[in-house]
Amino acid sequence: MDFFREHLLSIITYTPLVGALVLLLPPFKGQDDRVRWFANGVAVLGFLVSLPLWFWFDREASGFQFVERGAWIPSIGVSYHFGIDGVSALLILLTTLLGVIAILSSWTAITDRVRQYYVFLLLLQAGMLGVFCALDMFLFYVFWEVMLVPMYFLIGIWGGVRRLYAAIKFFLYTLVGSVVMLLGILAVYFHSRTVDAFKGTGTFDVTEWYKFQLDPSLQFWVFLAFFLGFAIKVPMFPFHTWLPDAHVEAPTAGSVILAGVLLKMGTYGFIRFSLPLLPAALGQTLNFWLWRPTILEFMVVLSIIGIVYAALVTLVQSDMKKLIAYSSVSHLGFCMLGMFALNPLGLEGSVLQMINHGLSTGGLFLIVGLIYERRHTKAIAEFGGLASVMPVYATLTLIIFLASMGLPLLNGFIGELMILQGAFSANRVWAYWAVSGIVLGAAYLLWLYQRVFWGKVTNEENRHLKDLNRRELATLVPLVVLCFWIGVYPKPFLAFLHKPMAHLAGIVNPERFGSQAQVAATAPVHGAPSGAAPPPVTMLAEPEVVPEGGRPH
């Protein structure tokens, strides 16, 4: 048990990798059913080994937990360094859960090159988990790039008619952002070589980077480098154009993972690296000829444009998958707005909404995939009156639609409410604009539901469609249960976020929240191996009440 606890993050990360390697062995060649059973077993095992995070993570402790540290390439300051805080813990649990659902949803959908398909899905799972665990920037970048390859092949081989175009576009967009982000990483690394403690070798250890006092001009350029890598992944306006193509052409499981987890790697990057490492960059000015915003204002404007523009574009879509893809861009704009409100309430709402988005939008893509398997079309005009033919399917779809639009007692409501409160406290105009996105979101989702499910069955091909079977129910019901759980009782989830988000608010907005800081450099790291060094970061007390109309400095 001690070994399991001390190496829990590595076990979680590499369980799907081991499963992928085992699938490459000769006994699985040509045995599609055996491959399906084994891949689903690995996914369930991966979820089970991640569950201790929910029970063992200490919500009241300071610093990173379950830390694993060892020398890897000491000559250049690279270490094998894993550790998580509350944000990482929730995203890891989301990843392992959606991994089970995505793999299970592929049982009948994939009939060609089945073994290779599941190998790529499991490799993708390992790459995503590594991103959320890594506290060494070299290691983080390795996992970030590893994730790119299997997703490229999943779209390019098992995607739709324009799969090669969508796969190449996804790969090029992400690669460009990654290369520029690497330049930012190297800039901070070479700065670390000037620090007395790391002269000669430097360090990629993020927890050491948090201690550096980077020059404001260096922070400015590094922030822009990180911005391109993370903004493309979110994706923020105007870097979002790869996403609809990727979603439309990807297989159902690929869309679920892409919407549910991959996009969160961008928002996670801002929270884990850009904001805590580069707070001075937020107040610096960009020069766009007639417009000279600070970086903070620039980020907020892009977030609001993403919310409103993507929602408007969603209203005119005729393809269900493309409609949900654009709605995803709009909803992630809310996550970015709450994040750059720079107060604990907005930051907590942003992270909670990342989880909510993964559940509800992942569910939306599952819903489209289920009907696509039956009819082999995603065109909205091909449907109508499905509620009378598939009542169970229509009921679960309605719940997930309502969760996505933020109906009270469902998960989307509490996340959007916290984001709007945080945005209003920072600048009430931001909240006014964001509200329009909620109204438009309700409009396009209700309009989609009305066209697909209500009325008479006008297309004879829909009259004899079968309702959901037990396997399909097993993919949707857990998402519906979680949507209700978070909507009715979000406290267990928010408990993961109070301390790390209060800490982050104190870094990026010290004039208003820095007074909450408590020195915690000597706090023990729970779950760390014996003899492990204490965490080099500090956590703060509970957030103070933000006065109405306040504005981040």
N, C-alpha and C positions, 0 to 999 in steps of 0.2 A: 504493500500500500504506500509506503514511503517513496519507493521508486516511482510509482504511478503519479503520486502527487507532485514530486519534485520535477518530473518531466512531462507534466500533463499537456502543456502547449505543443511540445514536439509530437506527442502521441496523437493529439487531435489533428495536427497539420499533416502528418505523414501517413496516417491510416488510409486515406484515399490513394495516396501515391503507391503504397504497398499493394493495395488492391489492383491498381492499374498494371503494375509490373506482373502480378500473378496472372492477370488476364492474358498476358502475352505468351504464357507457357503453352506448349503443344496440346495438352488435354482440352483446351478451350477452342481450338481451331475447328471451325465448322459446326460447333455445338451452340447454336444460337440460344436455345432455351436455358442451357446451363450457364451461358454468359449472363443472361438476364437475371436469373436467380442470384448468381454470385454478386453481380454489380449492385443489385438492390440490397443484398445482405451487407455488403461493404458500406453502403450509404447509411443503412440503419445503425450499423456498428459505429460509424463516424458520429452520428447524432448522439448515440448513447454515451460515448466517451467524452463528449462535450458537455453533457448534462451536469456533471459535478461543478462546472463553473457557476451555474445558477445557485447551487447550495453552498459551495465553499467560498465563493467570492465574498470578502468582507466589505460591506457597503460603507462602514464607518472608518475603515483603515485609510492611511495616507500612503501615497507612493504607488508604484507599479507592483502588481502581485504575480505570483507564479513565475518568478523571474528565473530564467536559465541563461547562464553566461559562460562562455568559454573562448579561448583563443582560436582564431581561424587563420587569418593571414596577418600575424603580428607585425611583419616588416612594414606594412602600410596602414596599420591601425584598424584592421577589420576584425571584428569579433562575431561569434555566434551569440547573439543577444536577443532573447525573447522576453516579453513581459506584456501585461495588459492592465488597462484601467477599466472603468465601467463602460466607456464607449466601445472599446474593443470587445469586451465580454458579450455585450448585446449583439454586436455585429457577427461575432463568431457563432453564437447560437442561431441567429437568423440564417447564416450561411449553411450550417449543417442541416437545419430543418428544411430549407428550400432545396438542398441537395437531394434529400430523400424524396421530396415531392416531384422534383424534376426528373429524376431517374425512374421513378415509378410511372410517371406520365408517359414515358417513352416505350412502354411495354409492347403495344401494338402499332405505335406510330412509326417505328423504325424497323424496317425489314431487310435493308441492304447494308452490308459491311457492319453488322451488329457489333462484333467484338471491338473493332476500331472506334466505333461511336462511343461505347462505354469507357474505353480507355481514355479518350479525349475528355469526356465529362469528368472522370475522376481526377485526371491531371489538372483540369481547370479548378476543381474543388480544392486541391492541395495548394495551388498558386494563390487563390483568394484568401485562404486561411493564413498562409504565410505572411501576406501583406498586413493583416490585422494583428499579427503577433510580433513582427520584427521591430526591434528598437535600435538596430544598426542600419544606417542608411544604405550601405552597400548591400546588405542582405535584403532590405526592403526593395531595392531596385531590382535585384535578381528575381524575387517573387513577382514583382510588378510586370517584368518582361516575360516571365514564364507563363503567366496567365494569358498573355496576348496570343500565343501560338495555338493552343487548343481551341480557343474561340474562333480564330480565323478558319481552322479546318472544319469546325462544326457548322459554320455558316457556308463555307465554300463547297463542302461535299454533300451535306444533308439539307441544304437550304432550298429555296424555291427557284423559279425560273431565272431570276437575275442574281443568283447567289454569288457568282464570281465577282460581279461588279460590287455588290454589297460587302463581300469579304475583303476585297482589296481596299475599298474606301475606308472600312473600319480599321484595317491594319495600318494604312498610311496616316490617317488622322492620329491614331493613338501613338504610332511610332514617332511622328514629328514632335508631339507633346512630350513624349518620354525622353527624347534626345535633348531637348531644350531643358527639361527638368534635370537631367544628368549634369548639364553645365552648372546649374545652380547648386547641386549637391557638391560638385567638385570645388566650386568657389568657397563654400563654407569649409570643406575639408582642407584646402590649402591655407585658409585663415587659421585653422586649428594647429597647423604646423608652426605658427608664430607664437603660440601659447607655450609658456614655459613648461607646463606639465607634459606636453606632447611634442616638443621640438624634435625634429628629425623623422618622426613617423607620422604624426597627425593622428586623428581619430575620426571614425564614422559613427561613433556612439551618440545617439540623439540625446540621451540624458546628460551627456557632457556638453553637447551643443547648447542645451537650455541654459547653461551657466555663462556662456560667452556673452560679452557685450559687443555685438557686431556694430561696426560703423554704420550710421544711417544710410549712407549712399550705397554701401554693400547690401544692406537689407532691401533697399529699393529694387536693385537689379535681381537679387535672388528671389524676391517675391514675384516679380514678373516672370521669371523662369519657371518657378513652381506653379504660378497661375496658369500658364499655358498647358502644362501637363495635367493639372487637376481639372481645369475648366473644360477641356476637351472630354475628359472622362465623365464629368457630371451628367450630361453636357450642358454648359451655359450658352445662352445666346451670345454671339452668333456662331458658335462652334458645334451646333446641334445637328447639322444637316446629315451627318453620317448615321444618326440613330434611327430615324424612320426606315431607311433602307435596310439597315441591319435587322431591325425587328420584323419587318415584313417578310424578309427572305429566310430568317433563321428558323430552325425547327422549334417546336413548342418549348421543349426543355431549354433550348438556347435562349429563347425570349424570356423565360421565367428567370433564369440565372442572370441574364443581362440586365433586366429591369430590377430584379430583387437584390442583387449583390454587386455586380460589376460597377454600376453607376455610383454606388455608395463609396467606392474606393476613391472617387474624386472628392466628395464631400468630406470623407474621413481624412484625406490628405490635407485639406485646409485646416481642419481642427487639430490634427496631430502635429503638423509641421509648420504651415504658413503662419498661423496666428501666434502660437507660443514662441516660435523662433524669431519672427520678424515683425513685432508689434509696431516698431517705429516707422515701418514702411506705410502703414495705413494713413498717416497724416500727411504724407508727401504728395506733391502735386504732379499730375500728368498734364501735358500740353497738347491739346487737340485743336490748335488754331483759335477758334472762337469759344472753345469750352476748356476750362482749366479746373477739372475736378480733382479732389484728393482721391487716392486709391480707394478709400472707404466709400466715398460717394460713387465712384465708378463701379464698384462691385454691387452696390445697392441698385443703381440704375440698370445694370445688366440683369440683375435678378428680377426686378419688376417687369422689364421688357419681356423676359422669358416667361413670366407668369401670364401676362396679358396676351402677348403675341401668339404664344403656342396655344392658348385656349381659343383664340379667334380662329386660328388655322384648323384646330380640331373640329370646329363646327361645320366645316365644308368637306370633310373627308367622306369618301364612299367605301373605303376599305376598313373593316373593323380593326385590324391590327395596326394600320397606320394611324387611325384615330386614337387608339390607346397609347401608341408611341408618342404622339404629340402631347397627349394629356400627361404623360410621364415627364416631359420637359417642363410643363407648367407646374406640376407638383414639386419637382425638385427646385424650381425657382423659389418656392416657399422655404425649403430647407436652407437655401443660401441667404434669403432675406433674414430669417431668424438668426442665423449664424453671425451676420454682419450688423445686427442690432447691437452686438457687443455688450449684452447684459445677461445675467444668469438665466433669466426666464426665456429669452429668445434662444440662447444656446441649447438649453435643455429641450425646448420645443423642437429645435432643428434636428437634434439627434433622435428624439422620439419619432419625429415625422419620417426620418430615414427608415426606421423599423416599420412604421405604418405603411409607408410607400412600398417597401419590399413585400409585405403581406398582401395588401390590396391590389397593387399592380401586378404582382406575380399571379394572384388569383385571376385577374382580368385576362392575362395571356393564356392561362390554363383554360378559361371558359371559351376563348376563341379557338384554341387548339382542339377542344372536345368536339365542337360543332364542325370544325374543318375536317376532322377524321371521318365524319359521317357524310359530309356534302362536298368536300374538296373545293370549297370556295370560301372566301372571306368577304365577298361583296355584300354590303348591307341590303341592297335591293333584292337579293335572292331569298330573303327571309321574310317572316311575318307570321304572326299567330302561333309562335312556338310554345307559348304558355299552355295552350290546350293540348299540345302533343307531348311536351316534355315538362310536366309541372314541377318535378323535383329540380331539374336543371334551371328552370325559370326562377324558382324560389331562391336557390343559392346564388344565382347571378344577381338578383335584386339586392340581396344582403351585401354582396361585395361592391356593387355599384353604389349603394348608400354609404358604405364605409369609405369609399374613395371620394365621395362628394362631401364627407364630413358631417353626416347626420349625428346628432347627440346620441350617446350610449354606444356609439361605434368608434373604432380607434382613430379615424381621421379627425374627429371633432376635437379631441383634447390636444392633439399636436398642432392643428391650425389655430386653435384658441390661444395656446401659449405663444406661438409665433406672432400672432396679431397683437397680443398684449406686449410682447417684447418690442415689436416694431413701433407700436404706438408710444411706448415709453421713450424710445429713441427719437422718433420723429413721426408725428401723427399722419403726415402726408404719405409716408411710406405705407402705413396701414390702410389708408383710404384706397390707394392703388391696388393693394393686395386683395382687398375685399372683392373687387371686380372680378378677380380670377376665380374666387369661390362661386360667385353667381354664374359665371360662364361655365364653370365645371359642372354645376348642377344642370345647366341647360343642355350641354352636349351629351351627358350620360343619360339623362331622362329621355332625350330625343332618340338616342340610340336604342334604349330599352323599348320605347314605344314602337319603333319601326321593326324591331326584330321579334318581339314577344306578343304584342297586343294585336287585336284585330282578327280577321279571319285568315285561315291558311289559303294563300293565293297561289302558291307554287305546289303542284301535286307531289313533287319530290320530297317535300317536307312533311307530308301527311302521315307517313309511316315510320318516321324516325324513332329510334329506341331511346328511352330515357337512360339516365346514368346507371352504370353497373357498380358493383361493390368496389372495384379497384378505382374507378373514377371518383366515387364518393370519398374514398380514402385520401385522395389528393386535395379535395376541396374542403372537406369538413374541418380538418385541423386549422386551416386559414380562417374559416368562419368563426370557430371557437375563440381563436386568438383576437380576432377583430372585436368580438364582444367583451373578452376579458380586459383588453387594454381600454376599451371605451367605458366600461363600468367601473373598473378598479385598476387604474394605471400606477398606483403607488409602488408596487414591487419593481416596476420597470424604471420609474423615475428615481428610485433609491440608488440605482447604479450611477446616476448622472449628477446628483447634487454636488458632491465634492469636486470632481474633475471640472465641471462647468463653472463653479464658483472660482476655482483656481484660475481657469483660463480668462474669466472676466476680469480678475485682478491683474493679469498680465497685460491684456490689451486695452483696458480702461482703468488704469491705476488711480486716477483722480477720483473716481466714484466708487470703485470696488477694491482698491488696493489696501484700504484700511482693514479689510477683513483678514489679511494674510496672517498666518500663524507659521512660525518656523517649524518645519517637520523633517528636517534633513536627517534626524536620527531615528525617525520612525521605522519600526521593523517592516520588512517586506514579507507579507503573508504568502506562504506557499513557496518561498525561495529555499534553495538548498542550504544546508547548514554552512555557515561561514561566508554566506553571500554578503556582498557589500550593501549598505543601506541605500535607498533610492536617492538620487541627487535632485529630485524635484520636490516641491512642497505643495501641499493642498491647503485649501482655505476653509473657513467656517461657512455656515449656511448663508445664502445670499440675503442681503438686506432688501427691504421693499424699495422698488424704484419709483420715485415720484413721477406723476403724470407729466407728460410734456418734456421730460428730460431728454438730453441729447448727448451721445457719446462724444468725448473730447478726442 
